[in-house]
């Protein structure tokens, strides 16, 4: 599987990926808040999931190719993340 993976170590956006189908996973070491966002044709980002604060796994599906990212809005401890797609 291809995708993006790493560790969130502060506030800001990470893991930008163009997908139609993806598995999004986050493992929280402590306290943080992460939004999942999708990019509009204008380049603006909209929230599709807001305020994830605990371990998370979800499948994201879009009928067309969409660019998604994780955006950490509040940070105290690291968050390991993975966005996997075929």
N, C-alpha and C positions, 0 to 999 in steps of 0.2 A: 504494500500500500504506500502511496505517496501522501504528502501532506506537510504540515508544520507541527513542530513540537519544541518544547523548551520549558523554561521556568520564568514566571512573572516575578520580578524582583523590585517592582515599584509601580507607580501609577503610569498609565499611558496605554497605547494600543500595541498589540502583538498578534502574530499568527495569521496575517492576512492571506487568504486563499480563495481562488476562484473555483467554485464547486456547483454541482447540481444535487449531490448526495454526499453527506459527510457524517462521520461519527465525531462528536465533540466531547472530550473528557477533560475534567479538571480535578486535581487532588489538592485540597487546601491543607497547608501545614498549620494554619492558625486563622487569623482574621484578615479578610480582604473582601472586596465586593467587585464582581466582574460582570460587565454587560456583554452580550453577543449582539453585534451590529451587522447590518447589510448595507452595501453602498448603492445609492440611487444613481441613475444615469447622469445626473448633474454633478456627481462627485460627493454629494452630501451623504452622511451616514445616519441611518435610522436604527432605533433599538428594536431588536426582535425578541430578546430576552433581557430583562433588567434585574440587576441586583442579586446575582448568584453569590451566595456566601458559604456554601458547603459543598462537599464532594458532589460531582455532577457528571452525568453521562446522558447524552441525548443524540438522536439522529436528526440531522437537518436535511430537509428536502425542498427543492425548488424546481418548478417545471422548466425553467430556463437557467442558463449559467448565471450565477450570482457571486459577487465577491463579499466574503464575510471576514470578520475579525473579532478578536476579544479585546475589550477595553477595560482595564482595571481603573476603577474610579476611587477606590479607597484601599489603602495598603498598610498592613502591619507585618504580615508573614508571607513567605513565598507560596506560590501556587504553581504546581507542575501542570502543564496543559498538553493536549494532543488534538490535532484536527486531522483525521485520516479519511482518505477518499481513494476510489479506484481511478 
